[in-house]
Amino acid sequence: MKIEVLHHASIKLTGDKIIYFDPYKIEEEFHDADYIFITHDHYDHYDPESIEKVRNDHTKIVVPYCLKDKEHHLLADGYRYYEIDGIKFTTIPSYNINKQFHPREKYYVGYNILLEDRYYYIMGDTDRTPETDMVKTDICFVPIGGTYTMDVDEAAEYINDLKPQVAIPIHYGMITGDLSMGKEFQDKVNKEIKVEIKIGE
């Protein structure tokens, strides 16, 4: 599986299928997406112009409840299991505990998706919550920028408890947080967990 963090929290996974999560600030006309997953409706996660640059006539779009009025093929909500064309995934609520940017009642989600025998957890914009503590995954895309999500210390503590095989920090270096945060996060994560820094590489 080829893993790319295109910008900020925009992720592209290329394997048997090409899957985008929250495509944002896409400049080229790729039109190669088999699936697009959206975590929530903020402009840096739901970017209609970028969606148009990666979608094609066969692309299927998965959105959370807050985007129910937008085009979609599957509406995701809450802590639930789903399957689309044989691709299995669970939605995990994403929300803030001690700030108001991502209220729980908005029904924002993250996705823990099974691809080629490994689970990939794209957390979305969230703090550490009782729901995130229930997740078991192999590769975790964790927001570290602070302000709107976990900060570096909170994210590292979460990853050290989660114990995925790989942690990939996201949501920094553009809107919140500078590029040095990736290395700072890496230094705080237990050495048995591999940290892959994709932003600014």
Backbone torsions as a table, in degrees:
resi	resn	phi	psi	omega
1	MET	NA	125.1	174.9
2	LYS	-88.5	127.6	-177.0
3	ILE	-113.7	126.5	176.1
4	GLU	-130.3	136.5	165.6
5	VAL	-105.0	106.5	-171.1
6	LEU	-74.1	-46.4	176.1
7	HIS	-156.9	139.0	162.2
8	HIS	57.6	-93.2	177.5
9	ALA	-130.8	22.4	-179.3
10	SER	-93.3	119.7	-169.5
11	ILE	-122.4	140.9	175.1
12	LYS	-127.9	124.0	176.2
13	LEU	-112.5	123.9	-177.9
14	THR	-119.0	114.5	176.6
15	GLY	-146.0	-126.3	173.9
16	ASP	-61.4	-32.5	175.9
17	LYS	-126.6	159.8	175.2
18	ILE	-105.7	120.5	-174.1
19	ILE	-125.8	128.9	174.9
20	TYR	-107.5	143.3	170.5
21	PHE	-119.8	122.7	177.1
22	ASP	50.4	54.8	178.5
23	PRO	-57.9	132.5	-172.3
24	TYR	-147.7	134.5	179.4
25	LYS	54.7	39.5	175.6
26	ILE	-75.5	127.2	-175.6
27	GLU	-97.9	-33.5	-176.9
28	GLU	-92.9	159.3	177.3
29	GLU	-90.4	87.3	-176.6
30	PHE	-81.6	-49.0	-179.3
31	HIS	50.2	41.6	-175.3
32	ASP	-117.7	5.2	-173.9
33	ALA	-75.8	128.0	167.3
34	ASP	-82.1	-38.1	-179.9
35	TYR	-141.1	147.3	172.5
36	ILE	-127.6	126.3	177.2
37	PHE	-112.1	131.0	179.4
38	ILE	-115.7	133.4	-177.6
39	THR	-87.9	-35.1	179.2
40	HIS	-167.6	-179.4	-166.4
41	ASP	-95.2	5.9	177.3
42	HIS	-69.3	150.5	-169.8
43	TYR	-58.5	-29.1	-178.5
44	ASP	-86.3	7.1	176.3
45	HIS	-128.5	-36.5	173.0
46	TYR	-110.9	98.9	-174.5
47	ASP	-121.0	94.1	-175.1
48	PRO	-54.9	-36.9	-179.9
49	GLU	-64.5	-40.8	178.4
50	SER	-69.5	-37.7	176.7
51	ILE	-57.8	-43.2	-179.2
52	GLU	-65.4	-27.5	-178.9
53	LYS	-80.9	-17.6	179.7
54	VAL	-109.3	-20.0	-176.4
55	ARG	-79.3	162.8	172.6
56	ASN	-142.1	-170.8	-174.7
57	ASP	-66.5	-16.9	-175.7
58	HIS	-109.6	-1.4	-177.4
59	THR	-65.3	137.1	173.7
60	LYS	-110.1	139.2	-173.3
61	ILE	-117.2	129.8	177.7
62	VAL	-110.9	125.8	-178.5
63	VAL	-131.1	157.1	174.2
64	PRO	-80.3	173.7	-174.1
65	TYR	-59.0	-32.3	-178.0
66	CYS	-65.5	-14.5	178.6
67	LEU	-113.7	26.5	-175.4
68	LYS	-60.4	-25.3	-178.8
69	ASP	-85.9	-5.5	177.9
70	LYS	-93.0	165.2	179.9
71	GLU	-60.0	133.6	177.3
72	HIS	-160.2	159.9	175.5
73	HIS	-108.7	-20.2	176.4
74	LEU	-147.6	133.9	179.0
75	LEU	-103.9	118.9	-175.0
76	ALA	-103.6	143.0	-173.8
77	ASP	-155.8	135.2	170.4
78	GLY	70.6	-159.5	177.2
79	TYR	-98.3	91.2	-172.5
80	ARG	-143.4	156.0	176.7
81	TYR	-94.3	138.7	178.5
82	TYR	-136.7	164.7	173.2
83	GLU	-146.2	133.7	176.0
84	ILE	-134.5	117.4	-179.0
85	ASP	54.3	37.5	179.2
86	GLY	83.8	-5.0	176.3
87	ILE	-87.0	122.3	-175.0
88	LYS	-100.5	136.1	177.8
89	PHE	-155.6	158.4	175.7
90	THR	-119.5	137.4	172.1
91	THR	-91.5	139.8	178.4
92	ILE	-123.0	125.2	178.8
93	PRO	-54.1	137.6	177.5
94	SER	-118.9	122.1	-178.2
95	TYR	-161.5	166.9	178.8
96	ASN	-92.5	144.9	177.9
97	ILE	-94.1	-43.9	-171.6
98	ASN	-123.2	22.9	175.1
99	LYS	-152.4	170.2	-167.5
100	GLN	-112.7	13.6	-175.2
101	PHE	-73.9	-31.7	-177.7
102	HIS	-131.7	80.9	-177.3
103	PRO	-67.8	146.5	-179.7
104	ARG	-59.4	-35.7	-175.8
105	GLU	-71.4	-4.4	175.3
106	LYS	-81.5	-15.0	177.5
107	TYR	63.5	39.9	171.5
108	TYR	-71.9	156.1	-175.3
109	VAL	-137.7	159.8	162.1
110	GLY	-112.5	170.5	-177.2
111	TYR	-128.8	127.5	171.1
112	ASN	-108.7	102.2	-167.0
113	ILE	-114.7	137.0	-179.0
114	LEU	-93.8	116.2	179.8
115	LEU	-135.2	123.0	177.1
116	GLU	51.3	46.8	173.9
117	ASP	69.5	16.6	174.7
118	ARG	-132.5	144.8	177.0
119	TYR	-93.3	133.7	177.8
120	TYR	-118.0	119.9	-179.2
121	TYR	-106.7	108.5	174.7
122	ILE	-96.9	108.6	-165.8
123	MET	-75.8	-24.9	-170.4
124	GLY	73.3	-164.9	-179.0
125	ASP	-90.9	106.2	-173.1
126	THR	-152.8	157.8	163.5
127	ASP	-92.1	177.2	170.0
128	ARG	-72.2	129.3	-175.5
129	THR	-134.7	168.7	174.5
130	PRO	-56.8	-33.0	-179.7
131	GLU	-72.0	-40.4	179.0
132	THR	-66.9	-28.1	178.7
133	ASP	-72.2	-13.2	179.8
134	MET	-88.5	-9.1	-172.8
135	VAL	-78.5	141.6	168.2
136	LYS	-120.6	126.5	-175.4
137	THR	-152.2	165.5	178.7
138	ASP	-96.8	-40.6	-178.1
139	ILE	-129.2	125.8	-175.4
140	CYS	-119.4	124.2	172.5
141	PHE	-94.1	105.8	-168.8
142	VAL	-113.0	128.8	177.2
143	PRO	-74.3	134.6	-174.8
144	ILE	-126.9	-0.7	-167.6
145	GLY	-72.3	-14.2	-175.5
146	GLY	73.8	-172.5	-178.1
147	THR	64.7	-65.4	-176.3
148	TYR	-103.5	-13.3	-173.9
149	THR	-140.9	-166.6	170.1
150	MET	-59.0	151.1	171.2
151	ASP	-95.3	-175.9	-175.4
152	VAL	-58.2	-48.2	-177.4
153	ASP	-63.9	-44.4	-179.2
154	GLU	-65.5	-41.0	-179.2
155	ALA	-66.9	-41.8	179.4
156	ALA	-65.1	-41.2	177.8
157	GLU	-62.0	-42.3	178.6
158	TYR	-62.1	-47.1	-179.1
159	ILE	-64.1	-38.9	178.4
160	ASN	-63.4	-31.2	176.4
161	ASP	-82.3	-37.2	-179.7
162	LEU	-67.0	-40.0	178.3
163	LYS	59.9	52.7	171.6
164	PRO	-73.3	168.4	173.8
165	GLN	-69.5	-38.5	-175.9
166	VAL	-135.9	138.5	172.2
167	ALA	-119.0	133.4	179.3
168	ILE	-123.5	110.5	-179.4
169	PRO	-73.3	139.8	178.9
170	ILE	-137.7	179.2	174.4
171	HIS	62.6	49.7	174.4
172	TYR	-157.3	165.2	175.2
173	GLY	85.2	-0.4	178.7
174	MET	-134.5	-69.0	-177.9
175	ILE	-90.7	-40.5	175.3
176	THR	-132.7	144.3	173.8
177	GLY	75.9	146.3	178.0
178	ASP	-96.7	172.6	-173.7
179	LEU	-65.0	-22.2	-179.8
180	SER	-65.3	-17.4	-178.1
181	MET	-62.2	-32.3	-179.5
182	GLY	-59.1	-47.9	179.3
183	LYS	-67.8	-38.6	178.1
184	GLU	-60.4	-43.3	176.8
185	PHE	-62.7	-46.5	-179.3
186	GLN	-56.6	-40.7	-178.0
187	ASP	-68.1	-22.7	-177.7
188	LYS	-94.3	-9.3	-179.0
189	VAL	-88.7	139.3	179.7
190	ASN	-55.1	141.7	-169.7
191	LYS	-66.8	-21.8	179.0
192	GLU	-74.6	-9.6	176.4
193	ILE	-101.6	124.7	179.9
194	LYS	-78.6	129.3	175.1
195	VAL	-108.0	124.0	176.8
196	GLU	-110.7	118.9	179.5
197	ILE	-93.7	112.6	-176.1
198	LYS	-103.5	-20.0	-178.7
199	ILE	-87.1	124.9	179.5
200	GLY	80.6	10.5	-179.0
201	GLU	-76.0	NA	NA
